[in-house]
Amino acid sequence: MRAFTRRQVLVTAAAAATLPPALAACSPGAPRRDDATDALLAMADGARRDAALVAAAVTGDPGLAGRLEPLRAARMEHAAALDQAGGRAPGSVPVPATPPAADLAAVRDSVAASARTAGEVVPRASAQQVGLVAEVAACCATYAAVLQR
C-alpha cells in the first residue's frame, strides 16, 4: 500500500471541494438567453468612462501614471472588444470627455462597479459572449483589489 503525501491529500481535497460548483456551472440548469447585446454596449460605454476617469486621475497626479496606464489601456481594449461583440462599428462612439478631476479612490470604485456589472451580465450572455464578459469582470475586479493598496 502506498502512502499519500500531505501535498497529494491537500490537492485531492481542494479538487473535491471545487468540483461540484464547477460541474453545476456546466449543467443545463437555467437556459441562457441568446445574447446580451445591449448590456455589452453599455459595458463598452462604461469601459470608455473608466478610461477617461483614469486620464483625469493621472492628470491630477502624474505619479499615478505607472500604476494606472495599464488599466486605461485595458479598458480601451475592453471597449473595442465589447463594441465588436455588440455589433457596433469601430470608432462610431466618441470617447467621453475627461472628468475635471478624479483620484485613485474614484478609479478604484469605478472599476469595482464595472466588475459587478460584468458579473451581472454573465448569466444573460450567450456562450460566445460569456468569455469576453468574464475577462472584463476578472480584469476589473483584479484592478479594484490591487488599487486598494
N, C-alpha and C positions, 0 to 999 in steps of 0.2 A: 504494500500500500504506500502510495506516495503522499507526502505531507505538503500542504499548501503553504506558500509564504504569506506573510502578512499583506504584502502588496497585492498578491493574487486574490486574496479574500476581499480586500477593500475594493478592488476594481470590479470583481464579480458582484459585490453588494451594491455598488454605485450603478452598475449596469441594470441590475434587477430593479432598483428603485426608479430608474428613469425610463425603463421600457414601457410600462403601462401608459403613461401620459403620451409618449411618442407614438405608440400604436393607436391610441384613441384619436390623436390628431390626424391619423391616416384613414380612419374609419369613415364610411359614407354618411354617418350621422345626419347632421343638418346640411341640406344641399346649399351649395354656393350659388350666388347669383351669377349670371353670365359675365357681368363686368361692373366696374365701379368707375366708369369714365369721368363722371362729374367730380367724384372725390379725388381722382388722380389730378385733374386740372386744378382743383382747389389746393391740393398739396403742392403742385408746381408753383402756384402763386405764393404760397407760404414759404417755399424754399427761396424764392426771389426776395421776399421781405426779410427773411433771416439773413441773406447775403448783404442786403442794404443796411441792416442793423449792425452787422459785423463791420462794415465800412465806416459807419458812424462811430462805433466804439474805437476803432483804430485811429480815426481822425482825432478823436478826443484824447487818446493815449497811444501815441505811436509805439510805445514799448510793448503793446499787446499784439503787434503785427505778427511776430513769430509764432505766437500761440493761436491766433485766430485766422490767419491767412489760409491754412489748410481747410478749415471749416468753411470759409467763404467759397473756396474753390469747389469743395464737395457739394455745398448747397446749390451752386450754379449748375454743376453736373446733374444733380438730382432734378432740378427744374427742367433741364433739357430732356432728360430721360422720361420724366413724368409727362411732359408735353407730348413727346412722341408716343408714349403708351396711351395717352388720352386722345390722340388723333389731331393734336394742334400742330400747325405748321411752325417750323423753327423760326424764331425771331418775330413771330406775329404778336407777341405780348411785350410791351415796353417794360424795361427794368424800372421798378418803383423808385421814387425819389428817396435819397438817403435821408433818414430822420435827422433832425437838427442835433440831437445828442443821444448817446447811448453809453452804457458801461458794461462791464463784464457780467454783472448780475442780470441785466436785461437780455443779453445774448444767451446766457445760460437758461433763463426762464423761457425764452422763445424757442430754443431747440428742444427743451424738455416738453413743451406743448406740442411741437411738431412730432416728437416721438409718440406721444399719447394719441395724437390724431392718426398717425400711421397705424398704430396698434388697433384703433377702432375701425379702420378701413379693411384690414386683413380679412375678417370674416365675410365681407361683402365682395371681395375681389375674386376674379376668375383665377384659374390655375396659372395662367400666363402672367397675370398682374401681381400675384402674391409674392413672388421672389423680389421684384423691384420694391414693393411696399415694405417688405420685411427688411430689405437692405437699408432703406431710408430710416426705418424705425431703429435699427441697430446702430447706425451711424449717429443719429441724433441723440439717442439715449447714452451712447458712449461719450459724446462730447459734453452732454449735460453733466455726467458724472465726473469727467476729467476737469471741467471748469469749476467744480465745487472747491477744488484746492486752491 
